[in-house]
Amino acid sequence: MVSPTDLAEELIAKSQEYLQSGGEEVWLVFPENRWIIVITKNQRLVFISGEVVSTQTVLKGFSVAVDELLA
């Protein structure tokens, strides 16, 4: 979950650390903007209000509406 004081560069760097240490998928949740960014080793996807976000490598088949997740 991203707070207003978090810097985007720090969040991206931290997500890369997670992936390099064996994590398969990172979700960055921006509640104020109503964005969810899903990052894997091979792709970066942005989901916004009104869309459904789904896992890419972990928990295959899991999905949730952005608005429901951020309600």
C-alpha positions as CSV (number, residue, x, y, z in Angstrom):
1,M,0.0,0.0,0.0
2,V,1.5,3.3,-1.0
3,S,1.3,6.3,1.3
4,P,1.4,10.0,0.2
5,T,5.0,10.3,1.5
6,D,6.4,7.3,-0.6
7,L,8.5,8.3,-3.6
8,A,7.8,6.4,-6.8
9,E,11.5,5.7,-7.5
10,E,11.8,4.1,-4.0
11,L,8.8,1.9,-4.6
12,I,10.0,0.7,-8.0
13,A,13.5,0.0,-6.6
14,K,11.9,-2.0,-3.7
15,S,9.7,-4.0,-6.1
16,Q,12.8,-4.8,-8.1
17,E,14.5,-6.0,-4.9
18,Y,11.6,-8.3,-4.1
19,L,11.7,-9.8,-7.6
20,Q,15.5,-10.2,-7.5
21,S,15.2,-12.0,-4.2
22,G,12.8,-14.6,-5.6
23,G,9.4,-12.9,-5.5
24,E,7.3,-13.6,-8.6
25,E,4.9,-10.7,-8.5
26,V,4.6,-7.3,-6.8
27,W,1.4,-5.3,-6.5
28,L,1.8,-1.5,-5.9
29,V,-1.5,-0.1,-4.6
30,F,-2.2,3.6,-5.0
31,P,-5.4,4.2,-3.1
32,E,-5.6,8.0,-3.8
33,N,-5.2,7.6,-7.6
34,R,-7.2,4.3,-7.5
35,W,-4.4,2.5,-9.4
36,I,-2.8,-0.9,-9.0
37,I,0.4,-1.6,-10.7
38,V,1.4,-5.3,-11.1
39,I,5.0,-6.0,-11.7
40,T,6.6,-9.3,-12.7
41,K,10.1,-10.0,-14.1
42,N,8.7,-9.7,-17.6
43,Q,6.0,-7.1,-17.5
44,R,4.4,-4.1,-15.8
45,L,0.7,-3.6,-15.9
46,V,-1.5,-0.7,-14.7
47,F,-5.1,-1.2,-13.6
48,I,-7.4,1.7,-12.9
49,S,-10.8,2.4,-11.4
50,G,-13.5,0.5,-13.4
51,E,-11.1,-2.3,-14.3
52,V,-10.5,-5.8,-12.9
53,V,-6.9,-6.6,-11.7
54,S,-5.7,-10.1,-11.9
55,T,-2.6,-12.0,-10.9
56,Q,-0.1,-12.7,-13.6
57,T,2.1,-15.5,-12.1
58,V,1.0,-16.1,-8.5
59,L,-2.5,-17.5,-7.6
60,K,-3.5,-18.1,-11.2
61,G,-7.1,-17.2,-11.8
62,F,-7.4,-14.7,-8.9
63,S,-8.9,-11.4,-9.9
64,V,-10.7,-8.5,-8.2
65,A,-12.3,-5.2,-9.3
66,V,-10.0,-2.3,-8.5
67,D,-12.9,-0.4,-7.0
68,E,-13.9,-3.4,-4.8
69,L,-10.3,-3.8,-3.5
70,L,-10.0,-0.1,-2.7
71,A,-13.5,0.2,-1.1
